Amino acid sequence: MSIADGTLLMVVAIFALLVTGLPLAFITGLVALAFTFGWFGEMALPLVTTRVYGFVTEYSLVAVPMFVLMASLLDRSGIAKDLFNAMRVFAGRLPGGVAIQTVVVAFFLAALSGIIGGEIVLLGILALPQMLRLGYDKHLSIGVVCAGGSLGTMMPPSIVLIIYGLIASVSIAELFTAAITPAMLLMGSYIAYILVRCLKNPKLGPPLTEADREETFSNRWQALRAIIVPGLIAFLVLGSIYGGVASVTEAAAMGVFGVFLAVISRGEFSFKMLHASLNQALMTCGMIIWIGIGAAALVGVYNLMGGNRFISSVILGLDVAPIVILLVMMAILLVLGMFLDWIGVAMLTLPIFVPIVEQLGYSPIWFGILFAVNMQVSFLSPPFGPAAFYLKGVAPPSISLKDIFMSLLPFIAIQLVVLFALLFFPNLAMWLV
């Protein structure tokens, strides 16, 4: 059997098993074992297990459970709720003000944790009922919560960027630096969209009344105090990385320590809360690690088969401009993101794509930013967009999955515009690096 036939058979096997509903980690692991024994025999198994061992013993991977734990503690404390209430004070009489404040709060939360699921659930509990109560358009409110919550893929300390850095063997600190401007560009684009729509039709996002503004905090100083704590935590994490004081892994531990102190100082700490946070962190990290193990085994055996050389020769052999090759890669990532979890997409495609990107003369740091934006699109994209299902779990019963996916279409369009802007104007991401 040729490598081309082997590639086709492997792809068909993966998608056929996905239809069965098996977890992706088991599917990739099963296909990896089948091809190892079928292509090489049992003697090749140690070569695949060596690759898996190299993945699970990567030191930088320790940052993932730290940031997940940080997000879990924030979810169970009142820090995020106070931050949201504080931002309501500054929303003013601007049409769409609460929607804009929701995007800004989502940006802050992304800078604190880099975890998307918890952020969308939190905003779905705090922000969505408020906007619906104030008469905001249902579709605008839903889109703001999901799109704002997905900023965690871009804003440091993004778990997506950490995994990309591990796979691509590039500096995670440089990825974080490059991601700041695109993350702000996405936030600004969401805010501009909300402003344009609400200024054109104020009924979509009625401004706050005087009573609503006074309902949150008695004065602006109290609101400012609620912003200081999350601001200090974000500065502790990102400032230590950019200042060269700590590595990403050490900064993650410092972030957990900062959130832990904040929770204790607010009198919200309990062993029940700690147990629930640790349990959530272990479950999330277990999912990431198992998908990583299966994908590492699959990519390992595929590379042994010569698959990486085959894909590289096919793509680089195309008589087209390098930008067209990048567009093809973006299209593949977008399609895979509609059906697979982001960690699976990363593990399966990046070991093949990143060397090709480097051979084309492009920066792997810049490609990492493109990948992160692409995965942000995948979080919203039907039919399996995770953001929609996260929000459905906490949304009022009257809001259907169809309502959620229809609401996300304008924000997906905004994300694609930003993706193409970064693709054709790399300096938008690279000027800080």
Buried (B, 14 or more C-beta within 10 A) or exposed (E): EEBEEBBEBBEEBBEEBBEEEEBBBBBBBBBBBBBBBEBBEEEBBEBBBEBBEEBEEEEBBBBBBBBBBBBBBBBBBBBBEBBBBBBBBBBEEBBBBBBBBBBBBBBBBBBBBBBBBBBBBBBBBBBBBBBBEBEBBBBBBBBBBBBBBBBBBBBBBBBBBBBBBBBBEBBBBBBBBBBBBBBBBBBEBBBEBBBEBBEEEEEBBBBBEEEBBEEBBEEEEBBBEBBEBBBBBBBBBBBBBBEEEBBBBBBBBBBBBBBBBBBEEEEBBEEEBBEBBBEBBBEBBEBBBBBBBBBBBBBBBBBBBBBBEBBBEEBEEEEEEBEEBBBEBBEBBBEBBBBBBBBBBBBBBBBBBBBBBBEBEBBBBBBBBBBBBBBBBBBBBBEEBBBBEBBBEBBEEEBEBEBBBBBBEBBBEBBBEBBBBBBEEBEBBBEEB
